[in-house]
Amino acid sequence: MKKILKITALVIGILLLLILAFVGYGNWKFNHMPALPVKPLAIQAVKDSSVIAHGQKITLAICAHCHMSEDGTLSGKIFAAKEEGFGEIWSANITHKILDNYSDGELAFAIRRGITREGRYLGPFMEHPLMSDQDVQAIISFLRTDNPATRATESVPPPADWSLLAKVLIGGMGIFKPVADDVKPWPHPDPSDPVSHGRYLATVRLECDNCHSASFETNDPVNPEKSANFMGGGNPIGNKDHTSIAYSANITPHPEDGIGKWTEEQFARAVTTGLKPDNQPLDPAMPRYNFLTPEELSALWSYLKTVPVLEDLPVK
């Protein structure tokens, strides 16, 4: 009996040492990540008013949700609270205060690949590998304007205070890492093909799948439709004040768990006003896309009707 206890204690001790070694390795690797190669893109900002207006629309759809501060500028705000597990993380200041240090090509590369001009990986939320050249150009053209949202501010968000768990997952397990260099952007959407147009809107321009799939950790930025529980929801999302968690909704055509019984008009109203068919409000974490055109809303609806039907994930 004593021999069995000694062997058990020895095995447990070895396992604990291995775990501690792995944690230490992940922490060390996270803190010693090498600079990544920076390859500025041949995309230049323009002063065309229609391009700038388009860029403003995309920026307010994607960037503002994380970067818009209380003063109405894109100067950053708290992105994740310590209680959410990954540490206290703030989004960056992306006004002229910071972006004037970037060339157009460096800024385009940062948007497409999520890598700063210094070679630092910003993570999957700042990575848009499938975005078309036209959309990237529109964004940088807007960010170069003197719009109130882009005006330089002295705000400097605090550096990320990553938790040990995050460091181990990122450094030791590589759950968040840049996409491969050879990933090609998707073609700019053709409005005459509503399903293709809607696919681009849902998975690239609005990034619906980012929140409405199983989790940020299992999302596939290169093949969005291969993400776990694609559009089936269940992803825990922190609310605006980071005081509670809501789970993203199932937006597949499931007749009970998803939007299978909704009409196109009900869907458009929910997306633009935040009101569900029963007049109950969507969670505040869901942006209100009131700037989408009727054609874009119809394209989104056309595409979502083609998504495989999924049931809700078990309650966590």
C-alpha positions as CSV (number, residue, x, y, z in Angstrom):
1,M,0.0,0.0,0.0
2,K,2.8,2.4,1.0
3,K,4.6,1.6,-2.3
4,I,1.4,2.5,-4.3
5,L,1.1,5.7,-2.4
6,K,4.7,6.6,-3.1
7,I,4.3,5.9,-6.8
8,T,1.1,7.9,-6.9
9,A,2.7,10.8,-5.1
10,L,5.7,10.6,-7.5
11,V,3.4,10.6,-10.6
12,I,1.4,13.6,-9.2
13,G,4.7,15.4,-8.5
14,I,6.0,14.8,-12.0
15,L,2.7,16.0,-13.5
16,L,2.8,19.2,-11.4
17,L,6.4,19.8,-12.4
18,L,5.4,19.4,-16.1
19,I,2.5,21.7,-15.7
20,L,4.6,24.3,-13.9
21,A,7.3,24.0,-16.6
22,F,4.7,24.4,-19.4
23,V,3.2,27.5,-17.6
24,G,6.7,28.9,-17.2
25,Y,7.6,28.3,-20.8
26,G,4.3,29.9,-22.1
27,N,4.9,32.9,-19.9
28,W,8.5,33.3,-21.1
29,K,7.6,32.8,-24.7
30,F,4.8,35.4,-24.5
31,N,7.2,37.9,-23.1
32,H,9.9,37.2,-25.7
33,M,7.9,37.1,-28.9
34,P,10.1,38.2,-31.8
35,A,9.2,41.0,-34.1
36,L,7.3,39.9,-37.2
37,P,8.2,41.0,-40.7
38,V,6.3,44.1,-41.9
39,K,5.4,44.2,-45.6
40,P,3.6,47.5,-46.4
41,L,0.9,47.0,-49.0
42,A,0.6,49.0,-52.3
43,I,-2.6,50.6,-51.1
44,Q,-2.8,54.4,-50.9
45,A,-5.3,56.7,-49.3
46,V,-7.3,58.9,-51.6
47,K,-9.3,62.1,-51.2
48,D,-12.4,61.0,-53.1
49,S,-15.4,61.8,-51.1
50,S,-17.4,58.7,-52.0
51,V,-14.4,56.5,-51.0
52,I,-14.0,58.4,-47.7
53,A,-17.8,58.1,-47.0
54,H,-17.5,54.3,-47.6
55,G,-14.5,54.2,-45.3
56,Q,-16.3,56.0,-42.5
57,K,-19.2,53.5,-42.8
58,I,-16.8,50.5,-42.4
59,T,-14.8,52.1,-39.6
60,L,-17.9,52.9,-37.6
61,A,-19.1,49.3,-38.2
62,I,-15.9,47.5,-37.2
63,C,-13.4,49.8,-35.5
64,A,-15.7,52.1,-33.4
65,H,-17.2,49.2,-31.5
66,C,-13.8,48.7,-29.8
67,H,-11.9,51.9,-30.3
68,M,-14.5,54.7,-29.8
69,S,-14.0,56.4,-26.5
70,E,-16.5,58.4,-24.5
71,D,-15.4,61.7,-26.1
72,G,-16.4,60.5,-29.6
73,T,-12.9,59.9,-30.9
74,L,-11.2,56.6,-31.9
75,S,-8.7,57.0,-29.0
76,G,-9.4,53.7,-27.4
77,K,-11.2,52.3,-24.4
78,I,-11.2,49.2,-22.1
79,F,-11.7,46.1,-24.3
80,A,-11.7,43.4,-21.6
81,A,-11.8,43.5,-17.8
82,K,-9.7,41.3,-15.6
83,E,-12.7,39.4,-14.5
84,E,-13.2,38.1,-18.0
85,G,-10.1,35.9,-17.7
86,F,-7.6,37.4,-20.2
87,G,-6.6,40.4,-18.1
88,E,-7.3,44.1,-18.4
89,I,-6.9,45.0,-22.1
90,W,-7.4,48.4,-23.7
91,S,-7.9,49.1,-27.4
92,A,-5.4,51.4,-29.0
93,N,-5.6,55.1,-29.9
94,I,-6.1,55.0,-33.7
95,T,-6.5,58.8,-34.2
96,H,-3.9,61.0,-35.9
97,K,-2.0,61.0,-32.7
98,I,-0.7,57.5,-33.6
99,L,-1.6,56.9,-37.2
100,D,0.4,59.9,-38.5
101,N,3.5,57.8,-37.7
102,Y,2.3,55.2,-40.3
103,S,2.7,55.3,-44.0
104,D,-0.4,54.3,-46.0
105,G,1.2,51.0,-46.8
106,E,2.1,50.2,-43.2
107,L,-1.4,51.2,-42.1
108,A,-3.0,49.0,-44.8
109,F,-0.8,46.1,-43.7
110,A,-1.8,46.6,-40.0
111,I,-5.5,46.5,-41.0
112,R,-5.1,43.4,-43.2
113,R,-2.6,41.5,-41.0
114,G,-3.0,42.9,-37.5
115,I,0.8,43.7,-37.3
116,T,2.1,47.1,-36.3
117,R,4.9,49.0,-38.1
118,E,7.2,47.7,-35.3
119,G,6.3,44.1,-36.1
120,R,4.1,43.5,-33.0
121,Y,1.1,41.2,-33.5
122,L,-2.1,43.0,-32.4
123,G,-4.2,39.8,-32.2
124,P,-7.2,38.4,-34.2
125,F,-9.5,41.4,-33.5
126,M,-7.3,43.7,-35.5
127,E,-6.7,41.2,-38.3
128,H,-8.8,41.3,-41.5
129,P,-7.0,39.0,-44.0
130,L,-10.0,38.6,-46.3
131,M,-10.9,42.3,-46.6
132,S,-10.8,43.6,-50.2
133,D,-8.3,46.2,-51.3
134,Q,-11.1,48.7,-52.0
135,D,-12.4,48.4,-48.4
136,V,-8.9,48.7,-46.9
137,Q,-8.3,51.8,-49.1
138,A,-11.6,53.3,-47.9
139,I,-10.7,52.8,-44.3
140,I,-7.3,54.4,-44.5
141,S,-8.7,57.2,-46.6
142,F,-11.2,58.0,-43.8
143,L,-8.7,57.7,-41.0
144,R,-6.5,60.3,-42.8
145,T,-9.4,62.9,-42.7
146,D,-10.1,65.6,-40.1
147,N,-13.3,63.9,-39.1
148,P,-14.1,64.5,-35.4
149,A,-13.7,60.8,-34.7
150,T,-10.1,60.8,-36.1
151,R,-8.8,64.1,-34.6
152,A,-5.6,63.7,-32.6
153,T,-6.1,63.3,-28.9
154,E,-3.5,63.0,-26.2
155,S,-5.2,59.9,-24.7
156,V,-2.8,57.0,-24.2
157,P,-4.6,53.9,-23.1
158,P,-2.7,51.8,-20.6
159,P,-0.7,48.8,-21.8
160,A,-2.4,45.5,-21.7
161,D,-2.2,43.7,-18.4
162,W,-2.4,40.1,-19.7
163,S,-3.3,37.4,-17.2
164,L,-1.1,34.4,-16.8
165,L,-3.8,32.2,-18.4
166,A,-3.7,34.4,-21.5
167,K,0.1,34.4,-21.6
168,V,0.1,30.6,-21.5
169,L,-2.6,30.2,-24.1
170,I,-1.0,32.7,-26.5
171,G,2.7,32.0,-25.8
172,G,2.6,28.3,-25.0
173,M,-0.3,27.1,-27.1
174,G,-0.4,29.7,-29.8
175,I,-4.2,30.1,-29.8
176,F,-3.9,33.5,-31.3
177,K,-1.3,33.9,-34.1
178,P,-1.0,35.7,-37.4
179,V,-2.4,34.1,-40.5
180,A,-0.1,32.8,-43.2
181,D,1.6,35.3,-45.6
182,D,-0.1,33.7,-48.7
183,V,-3.7,34.4,-47.6
184,K,-5.5,36.3,-50.4
185,P,-8.3,38.8,-49.8
186,W,-11.7,38.0,-51.1
187,P,-13.0,39.9,-54.2
188,H,-14.9,43.1,-53.5
189,P,-18.6,42.1,-53.3
190,D,-20.7,42.2,-56.3
191,P,-24.1,43.7,-55.4
192,S,-25.8,41.9,-58.2
193,D,-25.2,38.6,-56.4
194,P,-27.0,38.9,-53.1
195,V,-25.7,35.7,-51.5
196,S,-22.1,36.4,-52.4
197,H,-22.5,40.0,-51.3
198,G,-24.1,39.0,-48.1
199,R,-21.4,36.5,-47.4
200,Y,-18.8,39.2,-47.7
201,L,-20.8,41.6,-45.5
202,A,-21.4,38.9,-42.8
203,T,-17.9,37.4,-42.6
204,V,-15.6,40.3,-43.6
205,R,-17.0,43.7,-43.5
206,L,-19.3,43.3,-40.4
207,E,-17.6,40.2,-39.0
208,C,-20.9,38.7,-37.7
209,D,-19.2,35.3,-37.4
210,N,-16.7,36.7,-34.9
211,C,-19.2,37.0,-32.2
212,H,-21.9,34.6,-33.4
213,S,-19.8,31.5,-33.6
214,A,-18.7,29.4,-30.6
215,S,-15.8,31.4,-29.3
216,F,-13.1,33.9,-30.3
217,E,-10.5,31.2,-29.7
218,T,-11.9,28.7,-32.2
219,N,-12.8,31.2,-35.0
220,D,-11.1,30.7,-38.3
221,P,-10.1,34.1,-39.8
222,V,-9.1,32.6,-43.1
223,N,-12.0,30.2,-43.5
224,P,-14.8,31.8,-41.4
225,E,-17.4,29.2,-42.4
226,K,-15.2,26.5,-40.8
227,S,-15.3,28.2,-37.4
228,A,-16.8,26.1,-34.6
229,N,-20.6,26.5,-34.4
230,F,-20.5,29.0,-37.3
231,M,-23.3,31.6,-36.8
232,G,-24.8,29.3,-34.1
233,G,-23.9,31.6,-31.3
234,G,-23.0,30.7,-27.7
235,N,-19.9,33.0,-27.6
236,P,-19.6,34.8,-24.2
237,I,-19.5,38.5,-24.8
238,G,-18.8,41.2,-22.2
239,N,-21.3,44.0,-22.0
240,K,-20.4,47.7,-22.6
241,D,-19.4,48.3,-19.0
242,H,-17.8,44.8,-18.6
243,T,-20.0,44.1,-15.7
244,S,-21.8,41.0,-17.1
245,I,-21.6,38.4,-19.8
246,A,-24.2,37.7,-22.5
247,Y,-24.0,34.8,-25.0
248,S,-24.2,35.6,-28.7
249,A,-27.4,34.5,-30.4
250,N,-28.0,31.8,-32.9
251,I,-28.5,33.4,-36.3
252,T,-28.7,30.3,-38.4
253,P,-32.1,29.4,-40.0
254,H,-33.1,27.1,-37.1
255,P,-36.9,27.5,-36.7
256,E,-36.8,27.6,-32.9
257,D,-33.3,28.4,-31.7
258,G,-32.3,30.7,-34.6
259,I,-34.0,33.1,-37.0
260,G,-35.8,30.5,-39.2
261,K,-39.2,31.9,-38.4
262,W,-38.3,35.5,-38.9
263,T,-39.3,37.5,-42.0
264,E,-36.8,39.6,-43.9
265,E,-38.5,42.7,-42.6
266,Q,-38.2,41.5,-39.0
267,F,-34.5,40.7,-39.5
268,A,-33.8,44.2,-41.0
269,R,-35.6,45.8,-38.1
270,A,-33.6,43.8,-35.5
271,V,-30.3,44.6,-37.2
272,T,-30.9,48.3,-37.6
273,T,-33.0,49.1,-34.4
274,G,-32.1,46.3,-32.0
275,L,-35.7,45.1,-31.7
276,K,-36.6,41.5,-32.1
277,P,-39.9,40.3,-33.6
278,D,-41.5,40.2,-30.1
279,N,-40.4,43.8,-29.6
280,Q,-37.9,42.8,-26.9
281,P,-34.5,44.5,-27.3
282,L,-31.4,42.7,-28.4
283,D,-28.5,42.8,-25.9
284,P,-26.6,46.1,-25.9
285,A,-23.5,44.2,-26.9
286,M,-25.1,43.8,-30.4
287,P,-24.3,46.9,-32.5
288,R,-27.2,48.7,-34.2
289,Y,-26.3,48.8,-37.9
290,N,-28.7,51.6,-38.8
291,F,-26.4,52.8,-41.7
292,L,-26.9,49.6,-43.8
293,T,-28.8,50.1,-47.0
294,P,-31.9,48.1,-47.9
295,E,-29.7,46.2,-50.5
296,E,-27.1,45.3,-47.9
297,L,-29.7,44.1,-45.4
298,S,-31.4,42.0,-48.1
299,A,-28.0,40.6,-49.1
300,L,-27.3,39.6,-45.4
301,W,-30.6,38.0,-45.2
302,S,-30.1,36.1,-48.4
303,Y,-26.8,34.7,-47.2
304,L,-27.9,33.8,-43.7
305,K,-30.7,31.7,-45.2
306,T,-27.9,29.5,-46.8
307,V,-26.0,28.9,-43.6
308,P,-26.3,25.4,-42.2
309,V,-29.0,25.1,-39.5
310,L,-27.6,24.6,-36.0
311,E,-29.2,24.1,-32.6
312,D,-28.3,26.2,-29.6
313,L,-25.2,25.0,-27.7
314,P,-25.8,23.6,-24.2
315,V,-26.1,26.3,-21.6
316,K,-22.6,26.9,-20.0
